[in-house]
Amino acid sequence: MISFTRMGRFASIAVIAGSVMLGAVSAKAQDVPAEHLQAAREAISALGVTDRFDAILPNIVDRLAAQLIQAYPNLQDVISAKVEEEALKLAARRADLEREAAVVYANAFTAAELNEISAFYGSETGKKLLKDGPIATRELLKAADIWTAGIARDLEQQANASLLAVVQPEQPAAEAAQP
């Protein structure tokens, strides 16, 4: 199979090739002014929204190589080399995804909004929000779960006490009249 060092090198080459091709491909974007697309690209870069897609091609390479090696185990080295060679040819298509992402963001936000997004998420505070925001959200969800359980418990206790106050006064009055 492909070694991790080769995959790391492959991923780096794919990202670089995609970045280089981005400029050439972006001129053909769907009726979006160039300045607007540039603002979208900067916002996407500041947000890192397409970073998670960097692993798509290497994952496909691993899956295909493993599948072919399982079918032809005696050709492991040849399969690994050929799959990687063909994948490198496709790496430039990563720019298509970047272009599509820029068009999506350009259609969703104005150029001014995209510039504001870039400015904020490019700042230290914005970078901190991107880094620590998911942790804060996870902790908030835990706190909300604890709060919900406490509210449910208290509501049940108070509703039961209120109902007992309505139901039980009739019983002591009837018991007092009997002796």
N, C-alpha and C positions, 0 to 999 in steps of 0.2 A: 504494500500500500504506500501511499504518498506520505512522506515523513512530515512532522510538524514544521520543521525548518523550511522545507520546500513549500508547504502550504502558507506559511507566514510570508515567504518571499513572493509566492503567487498572489496572495491577497494584496500585498503592497503594490505589485505591478498592476493588478486589476484596478486598484483605486487611482493610481497615477494615470493609467491609460484612460480611465473614465473621466478624470478631471481634465485631461488634455483635450479629449474629444468633446467635452461639454461646450466649450466655446464655439467649436465648429458646428455642432448640431443645433445649438440654441437659436441661431439666426432663423431657423425654419419654424419656430414656435407658432402656434395657432392664433393668428390675429392679435397678439398681445404685443404692445410696444416694447422695444428693446429695454428701455429704462425700467419699465414695470417688471419685466422678466429678471433683470439684474437685481432689482430690489427683492424679488421673490427668492432668487438664488442666495442672496446675502442673509435673508431671514431663515431660510432652510439651513444654511451653514451655521448660523448662530444658534439655532434650535437643535441642530444635529439630528433632524427628523429622518434623514435617509441613512444615517450611520448603521442602523440595524440591518440594512440591506446589503452591507458589504460582505456578509457571510453567505449570501445566497449561492453564488457561483461556487465557492469552495465546498459548500455542503453538497451541492449537486455533483461536483467532481468526486467527492468521497463516496457518495452513494452509488454513482455509476461505476466507479472503479471497483468498489466492493462487489457489486453485482456481477461485473464482468470477470473479476478474479475468481469469484465463486464458481462461475460457469467454466472458466479456463484457468485453473490454478497454476498450470505450468507456464503461463504467459504473464505472470504478475508484473515483472519489470517492464515488459513491452506495453502492457495495458496501462500501467501508471504513467509511463512517458507519453503515450499517445493521447490519453484522456487529458493530461495536463497541457500538452501541446495544443490540442483543439480548444480547450478552455481558454487558453491565453488569446487565441484568435477571437473569441467571443467577449473577452473582457472589455473591449471598447464599447460594447453595447450597454454597459453600465451608465454611460452618458445619456442614453435614451430615457432611463428611469429618472435621472436627475432633471432632464428637460421636462418630463411629464410632471414631476413633483413641482417644478417651478411654474408650470402652466396651471396646475391645480391651485397653488397658493396665490398666483396672480389673479385667478378667477374668483377666489374667495375673499381677497383683501385688496384694498386700494394700494397704490404705490406708497402713499404717505403712511398708511398703517403698517405696511411691510418695513418701511424705514424705521418706524417707531419700535416695531418688534425687534429688528436687528440691533437698534441702539440699546434697548433694554437688555436683551439676552446676550449681547456682546459685552455688557458691563459686568463688573465683579458681582454685583447683586444678582443679576440675571443668571450668571454662570453658577452662583451658589444655589439659586432656586432650582435650576436644572439638576444640579448634583444632589442637593439635600431635600428637594421637594417630595420625591417619592418616599423617602424615609419619614418625613413629617406627615404625609398622607397616610401611610401605613399606621403610624402611631395614633393619628386622629381616628382612624377607623377602629382601632383597638379601644380607644377611650369611648367612642360612640357605642360600641358593643357593651361595655361595662355600664355606661349610663343607661342604655336601653334596658338592660337586665334590672337595674335598680328601679327605674320608673315602672316597669312591669310588676315587680315585686311590691312596690309601695302602693300602686293602684289596686292590686289584688287585695292587699291587706286592708286598705282604707275602704274599698267597696264592700268587702265582707263585714267590716266593723259597722259601716253605715246600715247595711241590710239587717244585721243582727240587732241593731238598736231599734229598728222598725218592727222586727218580728218578735223579739224577746219581751218587750214591755207588756204585751198582752198576756203572756204566760204567768209572770209573777202576780198580776192582778187577779187572775182566775185562781191561782193557788192560795192567795190570801183570803179569798172569800170562802173557801172550803172548810177551814177548821171551825 
